[in-house]
């Protein structure tokens, strides 16, 4: 049976779940009330840190789901995303509009990655 490791676990969720060679991150949000660009950068910084904690990095991301509170922010978010994704390592990706947990959150990222 493949072991499941959960890190930064609370009553509701874990920030990282590792099953075999697959890493699942909880949805990452940025600083409440900041711009879409800043919230996107905050999310990507958190993703970098969480992946590093389990021995992986952004070149190993398999899939990303991005939720925007307003699709009008698509280009602003993509400007930050495009600068962050390493050339030749773009993951499978979906982006849609959703009502997020708090109105101050403008973007949320959900990531699945492979161990390095």
C-alpha positions in Angstrom: 0.0 0.0 0.0 1.4 3.4 -1.0 1.9 5.7 1.9 0.1 9.1 2.2 1.9 11.9 3.9 0.0 15.0 5.0 1.7 18.2 6.0 0.5 21.4 7.6 -2.7 19.6 8.5 -5.6 21.3 10.3 -9.1 20.2 11.1 -10.4 21.1 7.7 -7.5 20.4 5.3 -3.8 19.8 4.7 -1.7 22.2 2.7 0.3 19.4 1.2 -0.6 15.7 0.5 1.9 13.4 -1.0 0.8 10.0 -2.4 3.5 8.0 -4.0 5.3 10.3 -6.4 2.3 12.8 -6.7 2.0 16.0 -4.7 -1.3 17.7 -4.2 -1.4 21.3 -2.8 -4.4 22.9 -1.2 -5.8 26.0 -2.9 -3.4 28.9 -2.5 -4.6 32.5 -2.1 -2.8 35.7 -1.8 -2.9 38.8 0.5 -6.5 39.8 1.0 -7.3 43.1 -0.7 -4.1 43.2 -2.8 -4.2 43.6 -6.6 -4.7 40.5 -8.8 -1.1 40.7 -9.8 0.1 40.8 -6.2 -2.3 38.0 -5.1 -1.1 35.9 -8.1 2.6 36.5 -7.1 1.8 35.6 -3.5 0.1 32.3 -4.6 3.1 31.4 -6.8 5.6 32.2 -4.0 3.6 29.9 -1.7 3.5 27.2 -4.4 7.3 27.4 -4.8 7.8 27.1 -1.0 5.4 24.2 -0.5 6.9 22.2 -3.5 10.4 22.8 -2.2 9.4 21.5 1.2 8.6 18.1 -0.4 11.6 18.1 -2.7 9.9 19.3 -5.9 9.7 22.5 -7.9 7.6 24.3 -10.5 9.1 22.4 -13.4 7.4 19.3 -12.0 3.8 20.7 -11.9 1.5 18.5 -13.8 -1.8 20.4 -13.6 -3.0 23.8 -12.3 -6.5 25.0 -11.8 -6.9 28.7 -11.4 -10.0 30.4 -10.2 -10.5 34.1 -10.7 -13.3 36.1 -8.9 -13.7 38.0 -12.2 -12.5 36.9 -15.6 -11.8 40.5 -16.4 -8.6 40.0 -14.4 -7.4 37.2 -16.8 -4.7 39.2 -18.5 -3.4 40.7 -15.3 -3.1 37.2 -13.7 -1.6 35.8 -16.9 1.2 38.4 -17.0 2.5 37.2 -13.6 1.9 33.5 -14.4 3.7 33.7 -17.8 6.8 35.3 -16.2 6.8 32.5 -13.5 6.3 29.4 -15.6 9.7 28.0 -16.8 9.9 27.8 -20.6 9.0 24.3 -21.9 7.5 23.3 -18.5 3.9 24.7 -18.8 1.5 22.3 -17.0 -2.0 21.3 -18.1 -4.1 24.2 -17.0 -7.7 25.4 -16.6 -8.9 28.8 -15.5 -12.4 29.9 -14.7 -14.5 32.3 -12.7 -15.7 31.4 -9.3 -16.9 33.0 -6.1 -14.0 32.6 -3.7 -14.1 32.0 0.1 -13.9 35.8 0.9 -14.6 38.7 -1.4 -11.1 40.1 -0.8 -9.6 37.1 -2.6 -9.3 37.6 -6.3 -7.5 34.5 -7.4 -6.8 31.0 -6.1 -4.5 28.3 -7.5 -4.8 24.5 -7.1 -1.7 22.5 -8.0 -0.8 18.8 -8.6 2.9 18.0 -9.1 5.3 15.2 -9.4 8.1 14.5 -7.0 11.5 15.4 -8.3 
